[in-house]
Amino acid sequence: MKKMVAVILLAIVIIGCGPKMAKQETLDALNEARAALEAAQTRISELQGEIDALKARKAQLEEEISGLEAEVQALQEKIDTRCKK
């Protein structure tokens, strides 16, 4: 009798803990989530490229601003020296 109960319990455990098939809804949701992840990763890569391009443009503009400020300073000095005469 004890062996029979042990075998039945073992069978229940094996059947209950065995592999289960996922529902199609679950698989569809998983595939949708994977597709969304790939799209998000692609978008992240695109945005990172835009960030890099904008940083390069910012550096270029800052350099241009520095040059213009130096030019303004030189012109201001010319104005100051001519007005003092």
LODODREN-224703 format. One record per atom (N, C-alpha, C, O): residue number from 1; residue in three letters; chain; atom name; x negated, y negated, z. Coordinates in steps of 0.001 Angstrom, whole numbers, plus 500000, padded with zeros to 6 digits. Each point is the difference from the previous one (the first is absolute). Layout:
BEGIN
NUM, Ala, A, CA, X, Y, Z
...
//
This chain:
BEGIN
1, Met, A, N, 499182, 501196, 500000
1, Met, A, CA, 500818, 498804, 500000
1, Met, A, C, 499137, 498738, 500000
1, Met, A, O, 500267, 499066, 499245
2, Lys, A, N, 498681, 500905, 501614
2, Lys, A, CA, 499114, 498836, 500058
2, Lys, A, C, 499286, 499811, 498668
2, Lys, A, O, 499803, 498872, 499550
3, Lys, A, N, 499809, 502239, 499820
3, Lys, A, CA, 499331, 499900, 498709
3, Lys, A, C, 500946, 499423, 498959
3, Lys, A, O, 499602, 499196, 499158
4, Met, A, N, 501652, 501224, 500911
4, Met, A, CA, 500986, 499525, 499039
4, Met, A, C, 500220, 498497, 500167
4, Met, A, O, 500056, 499279, 499004
5, Val, A, N, 500068, 500234, 502224
5, Val, A, CA, 500182, 498578, 500272
5, Val, A, C, 498759, 499232, 499560
5, Val, A, O, 500118, 498922, 499419
6, Ala, A, N, 498691, 501618, 500850
6, Ala, A, CA, 498756, 499347, 499609
6, Ala, A, C, 499909, 499899, 498482
6, Ala, A, O, 499594, 498964, 499474
7, Val, A, N, 500777, 502095, 499818
7, Val, A, CA, 499959, 499992, 498538
7, Val, A, C, 501003, 498989, 499453
7, Val, A, O, 499693, 499274, 499055
8, Ile, A, N, 501502, 500671, 501529
8, Ile, A, CA, 501015, 499046, 499554
8, Ile, A, C, 499532, 498569, 500255
8, Ile, A, O, 500149, 499142, 499129
9, Leu, A, N, 499292, 500588, 502043
9, Leu, A, CA, 499489, 498661, 500303
9, Leu, A, C, 498857, 499624, 499060
9, Leu, A, O, 499921, 498867, 499525
10, Leu, A, N, 499197, 502094, 500215
10, Leu, A, CA, 498893, 499748, 499084
10, Leu, A, C, 500524, 499694, 498592
10, Leu, A, O, 499503, 499098, 499326
11, Ala, A, N, 501493, 501654, 500246
11, Ala, A, CA, 500589, 499765, 498680
11, Ala, A, C, 500649, 498617, 499935
11, Ala, A, O, 499871, 499298, 498997
12, Ile, A, N, 500817, 500315, 502061
12, Ile, A, CA, 500634, 498678, 500040
12, Ile, A, C, 498944, 498902, 499943
12, Ile, A, O, 500164, 499009, 499289
13, Val, A, N, 498758, 501170, 501458
13, Val, A, CA, 498927, 499002, 500008
13, Val, A, C, 499362, 499899, 498619
13, Val, A, O, 499745, 498901, 499508
14, Ile, A, N, 499999, 502240, 499872
14, Ile, A, CA, 499373, 499993, 498672
14, Ile, A, C, 500921, 499343, 498978
14, Ile, A, O, 499558, 499189, 499187
15, Ile, A, N, 501706, 501160, 500859
15, Ile, A, CA, 500952, 499414, 499057
15, Ile, A, C, 500201, 498515, 500290
15, Ile, A, O, 500063, 499192, 499074
16, Gly, A, N, 500035, 500447, 502187
16, Gly, A, CA, 500230, 498603, 500379
16, Gly, A, C, 498801, 499110, 499754
16, Gly, A, O, 500160, 498818, 499695
17, Cys, A, N, 498643, 501727, 500431
17, Cys, A, CA, 498788, 499194, 499840
17, Cys, A, C, 499364, 500172, 498629
17, Cys, A, O, 498966, 499393, 499720
18, Gly, A, N, 501619, 501401, 499443
18, Gly, A, CA, 499437, 500246, 498681
18, Gly, A, C, 500125, 498783, 499107
18, Gly, A, O, 500581, 498985, 500384
19, Pro, A, N, 498868, 501129, 498428
19, Pro, A, CA, 500054, 498863, 499075
19, Pro, A, C, 501439, 499709, 499582
19, Pro, A, O, 500802, 500909, 499787
20, Lys, A, N, 499489, 497844, 500106
20, Lys, A, CA, 501333, 499574, 499605
20, Lys, A, C, 499866, 499188, 498717
20, Lys, A, O, 499013, 499290, 499806
21, Met, A, N, 501943, 500814, 499356
21, Met, A, CA, 500006, 499230, 498760
21, Met, A, C, 500559, 498612, 500289
21, Met, A, O, 500994, 499846, 500709
22, Ala, A, N, 498355, 499168, 498735
22, Ala, A, CA, 500462, 498630, 500191
22, Ala, A, C, 501209, 499757, 499096
22, Ala, A, O, 500115, 500581, 498921
23, Lys, A, N, 500764, 498568, 501536
23, Lys, A, CA, 501174, 499651, 499202
23, Lys, A, C, 499553, 499131, 498830
23, Lys, A, O, 498991, 499299, 500079
24, Gln, A, N, 501761, 500758, 498855
24, Gln, A, CA, 499672, 499210, 498813
24, Gln, A, C, 500031, 498509, 500318
24, Gln, A, O, 499204, 499232, 499459
25, Glu, A, N, 501705, 500359, 501409
25, Glu, A, CA, 500075, 498588, 500396
25, Glu, A, C, 498707, 499558, 500667
25, Glu, A, O, 499497, 498903, 499754
26, Thr, A, N, 499976, 501970, 501092
26, Thr, A, CA, 498753, 499689, 500694
26, Thr, A, C, 498847, 499902, 499004
26, Thr, A, O, 499168, 499096, 500089
27, Leu, A, N, 500788, 501836, 498966
27, Leu, A, CA, 498941, 499969, 498989
27, Leu, A, C, 500120, 498755, 499125
27, Leu, A, O, 498992, 499386, 499651
28, Asp, A, N, 502237, 500241, 499993
28, Asp, A, CA, 500204, 498792, 499200
28, Asp, A, C, 499548, 498759, 500762
28, Asp, A, O, 499360, 499111, 499438
29, Ala, A, N, 500982, 500841, 501854
29, Ala, A, CA, 499590, 498856, 500819
29, Ala, A, C, 498480, 499942, 500115
29, Ala, A, O, 499410, 498920, 499971
30, Leu, A, N, 499967, 502236, 500159
30, Leu, A, CA, 498540, 500058, 500090
30, Leu, A, C, 499360, 499523, 498694
30, Leu, A, O, 499037, 499233, 500024
31, Asn, A, N, 501491, 501215, 498850
31, Asn, A, CA, 499468, 499558, 498703
31, Asn, A, C, 500201, 498505, 499802
31, Asn, A, O, 499130, 499316, 499461
32, Glu, A, N, 502010, 500186, 500973
32, Glu, A, CA, 500265, 498562, 499896
32, Glu, A, C, 499030, 499202, 500872
32, Glu, A, O, 499505, 498947, 499598
33, Ala, A, N, 500235, 501574, 501596
33, Ala, A, CA, 499059, 499327, 500899
33, Ala, A, C, 498591, 500016, 499414
33, Ala, A, O, 499269, 499016, 500114
34, Arg, A, N, 500354, 502080, 499270
34, Arg, A, CA, 498674, 500083, 499372
34, Arg, A, C, 499883, 499006, 498846
34, Arg, A, O, 498977, 499333, 499841
35, Ala, A, N, 502079, 500580, 499361
35, Ala, A, CA, 499991, 499052, 498880
35, Ala, A, C, 499908, 498567, 500513
35, Ala, A, O, 499283, 499175, 499434
36, Ala, A, N, 501448, 500535, 501641
36, Ala, A, CA, 499946, 498657, 500586
36, Ala, A, C, 498606, 499709, 500541
36, Ala, A, O, 499500, 498884, 499865
37, Leu, A, N, 499875, 502115, 500744
37, Leu, A, CA, 498643, 499832, 500519
37, Leu, A, C, 499024, 499698, 498869
37, Leu, A, O, 499172, 499096, 500119
38, Glu, A, N, 500920, 501651, 498793
38, Glu, A, CA, 499107, 499765, 498864
38, Glu, A, C, 500216, 498608, 499410
38, Glu, A, O, 499041, 499314, 499644
39, Ala, A, N, 502218, 500275, 500256
39, Ala, A, CA, 500296, 498664, 499477
39, Ala, A, C, 499439, 498926, 500922
39, Ala, A, O, 499454, 498998, 499539
40, Ala, A, N, 500682, 501217, 501764
40, Ala, A, CA, 499482, 499029, 500965
40, Ala, A, C, 498476, 499930, 499932
40, Ala, A, O, 499423, 498915, 500080
41, Gln, A, N, 499931, 502228, 499773
41, Gln, A, CA, 498543, 500004, 499907
41, Gln, A, C, 499531, 499304, 498723
41, Gln, A, O, 498991, 499294, 500010
42, Thr, A, N, 501730, 500900, 498904
42, Thr, A, CA, 499672, 499311, 498752
42, Thr, A, C, 500159, 498498, 500170
42, Thr, A, O, 499151, 499224, 499562
43, Arg, A, N, 501937, 500371, 501075
43, Arg, A, CA, 500259, 498572, 500229
43, Arg, A, C, 498919, 499403, 500894
43, Arg, A, O, 499560, 498872, 499775
44, Ile, A, N, 500011, 501877, 501236
44, Ile, A, CA, 498930, 499531, 500887
44, Ile, A, C, 498727, 499759, 499191
44, Ile, A, O, 499324, 498989, 500189
45, Ser, A, N, 500352, 501932, 498914
45, Ser, A, CA, 498805, 499841, 499166
45, Ser, A, C, 500110, 498760, 499117
45, Ser, A, O, 499041, 499243, 499851
46, Glu, A, N, 502146, 500559, 499564
46, Glu, A, CA, 500204, 498818, 499157
46, Glu, A, C, 499844, 498720, 500813
46, Glu, A, O, 499339, 499056, 499567
47, Leu, A, N, 501269, 500923, 501604
47, Leu, A, CA, 499932, 498803, 500837
47, Leu, A, C, 498579, 499738, 500481
47, Leu, A, O, 499589, 498846, 500119
48, Gln, A, N, 499659, 502216, 500160
48, Gln, A, CA, 498610, 499823, 500418
48, Gln, A, C, 499194, 499378, 498867
48, Gln, A, O, 499142, 499150, 500237
49, Gly, A, N, 501132, 501272, 498535
49, Gly, A, CA, 499343, 499390, 498844
49, Gly, A, C, 500345, 498529, 499871
49, Gly, A, O, 499137, 499174, 499700
50, Glu, A, N, 502136, 500499, 500529
50, Glu, A, CA, 500413, 498593, 499953
50, Glu, A, C, 499307, 499192, 501092
50, Glu, A, O, 499576, 498868, 499768
51, Ile, A, N, 500309, 501716, 501419
51, Ile, A, CA, 499331, 499312, 501108
51, Ile, A, C, 498554, 499704, 499628
51, Ile, A, O, 499510, 498893, 500223
52, Asp, A, N, 499810, 502096, 499211
52, Asp, A, CA, 498601, 499806, 499609
52, Asp, A, C, 499871, 498903, 498941
52, Asp, A, O, 499097, 499167, 500065
53, Ala, A, N, 501818, 500842, 498959
53, Ala, A, CA, 499963, 498977, 498952
53, Ala, A, C, 500260, 498619, 500591
53, Ala, A, O, 499344, 499028, 499624
54, Leu, A, N, 501606, 500884, 501295
54, Leu, A, CA, 500310, 498709, 500616
54, Leu, A, C, 498852, 499500, 500877
54, Leu, A, O, 499739, 498799, 500059
55, Lys, A, N, 499581, 502114, 500616
55, Lys, A, CA, 498845, 499593, 500808
55, Lys, A, C, 498889, 499450, 499105
55, Lys, A, O, 499348, 499013, 500340
56, Ala, A, N, 500446, 501636, 498515
56, Ala, A, CA, 498982, 499515, 499062
56, Ala, A, C, 500392, 498624, 499470
56, Ala, A, O, 499156, 499109, 499898
57, Arg, A, N, 502113, 500717, 499767
57, Arg, A, CA, 500484, 498701, 499505
57, Arg, A, C, 499865, 498933, 501074
57, Arg, A, O, 499637, 498862, 499703
58, Lys, A, N, 500656, 501500, 501553
58, Lys, A, CA, 499877, 499055, 501113
58, Lys, A, C, 498554, 499543, 500145
58, Lys, A, O, 499732, 498811, 500174
59, Ala, A, N, 499334, 502141, 499755
59, Ala, A, CA, 498584, 499647, 500110
59, Ala, A, C, 499593, 499061, 498865
59, Ala, A, O, 499249, 499048, 500211
60, Gln, A, N, 501250, 501226, 498594
60, Gln, A, CA, 499691, 499150, 498847
60, Gln, A, C, 500553, 498593, 500218
60, Gln, A, O, 499311, 499012, 499743
61, Leu, A, N, 501921, 500898, 500728
61, Leu, A, CA, 500611, 498688, 500225
61, Leu, A, C, 499304, 499238, 501125
61, Leu, A, O, 499837, 498783, 499918
62, Glu, A, N, 499752, 501928, 501131
62, Glu, A, CA, 499279, 499339, 501090
62, Glu, A, C, 498675, 499434, 499499
62, Glu, A, O, 499584, 498912, 500400
63, Glu, A, N, 499765, 501835, 498725
63, Glu, A, CA, 498744, 499514, 499417
63, Glu, A, C, 500262, 498761, 499142
63, Glu, A, O, 499233, 499037, 500036
64, Glu, A, N, 501843, 500996, 499206
64, Glu, A, CA, 500366, 498855, 499168
64, Glu, A, C, 500337, 498787, 500872
64, Glu, A, O, 499622, 498875, 499674
65, Ile, A, N, 501080, 501355, 501422
65, Ile, A, CA, 500337, 498912, 500928
65, Ile, A, C, 498735, 499383, 500577
65, Ile, A, O, 499888, 498779, 500105
66, Ser, A, N, 499164, 502067, 500267
66, Ser, A, CA, 498738, 499489, 500544
66, Ser, A, C, 499290, 499118, 498983
66, Ser, A, O, 499466, 498946, 500346
67, Gly, A, N, 500531, 501487, 498405
67, Gly, A, CA, 499378, 499198, 498950
67, Gly, A, C, 500707, 498666, 499815
67, Gly, A, O, 499353, 498967, 499833
68, Leu, A, N, 501973, 501056, 500198
68, Leu, A, CA, 500762, 498759, 499853
68, Leu, A, C, 499799, 499071, 501192
68, Leu, A, O, 499922, 498782, 499841
69, Glu, A, N, 499997, 501797, 501348
69, Glu, A, CA, 499745, 499170, 501184
69, Glu, A, C, 498634, 499336, 499914
69, Glu, A, O, 499844, 498839, 500380
70, Ala, A, N, 499169, 501892, 499124
70, Ala, A, CA, 498665, 499417, 499828
70, Ala, A, C, 500047, 498882, 498968
70, Ala, A, O, 499354, 498965, 500166
71, Glu, A, N, 501408, 501245, 498772
71, Glu, A, CA, 500134, 498967, 498971
71, Glu, A, C, 500702, 498767, 500560
71, Glu, A, O, 499599, 498873, 499711
72, Val, A, N, 501437, 501334, 501083
72, Val, A, CA, 500708, 498879, 500626
72, Val, A, C, 499059, 499241, 500923
72, Val, A, O, 499992, 498769, 500012
73, Gln, A, N, 499223, 501957, 500752
73, Gln, A, CA, 499050, 499374, 500920
73, Gln, A, C, 498977, 499162, 499231
73, Gln, A, O, 499667, 498887, 500407
74, Ala, A, N, 499841, 501656, 498483
74, Ala, A, CA, 499026, 499257, 499190
74, Ala, A, C, 500633, 498738, 499420
74, Ala, A, O, 499376, 498939, 499986
75, Leu, A, N, 501850, 501177, 499540
75, Leu, A, CA, 500690, 498826, 499457
75, Leu, A, C, 500281, 498973, 501093
75, Leu, A, O, 499907, 498795, 499765
76, Gln, A, N, 500434, 501681, 501417
76, Gln, A, CA, 500253, 499086, 501118
76, Gln, A, C, 498728, 499243, 500370
76, Gln, A, O, 500049, 498811, 500315
77, Glu, A, N, 498823, 501875, 499646
77, Glu, A, CA, 498729, 499341, 500295
77, Glu, A, C, 499678, 498948, 498940
77, Glu, A, O, 499487, 498929, 500324
78, Lys, A, N, 500813, 501373, 498412
78, Lys, A, CA, 499781, 499011, 498940
78, Lys, A, C, 500881, 498778, 500224
78, Lys, A, O, 499548, 498864, 499853
79, Ile, A, N, 501700, 501373, 500500
79, Ile, A, CA, 500919, 498888, 500260
79, Ile, A, C, 499495, 499160, 501164
79, Ile, A, O, 499998, 498770, 499932
80, Asp, A, N, 499575, 501894, 501133
80, Asp, A, CA, 499517, 499283, 501180
80, Asp, A, C, 498766, 499161, 499677
80, Asp, A, O, 499892, 498863, 500459
81, Thr, A, N, 499184, 501679, 498764
81, Thr, A, CA, 498780, 499250, 499682
81, Thr, A, C, 500293, 498837, 499061
81, Thr, A, O, 499357, 498958, 500125
82, Arg, A, N, 501561, 501166, 498965
82, Arg, A, CA, 500320, 498913, 499075
82, Arg, A, C, 500821, 498916, 500676
82, Arg, A, O, 499853, 498822, 499673
83, Cys, A, N, 500998, 501550, 501254
83, Cys, A, CA, 500834, 499001, 500682
83, Cys, A, C, 499192, 499190, 501008
83, Cys, A, O, 500375, 498870, 500312
84, Lys, A, N, 498547, 501667, 500194
84, Lys, A, CA, 499189, 499293, 500987
84, Lys, A, C, 499149, 498924, 499355
84, Lys, A, O, 499564, 499077, 500688
85, Lys, A, N, 500194, 501009, 498053
85, Lys, A, CA, 499124, 499032, 499333
85, Lys, A, C, 500600, 498676, 499905
85, Lys, A, O, 499383, 499079, 499464
//
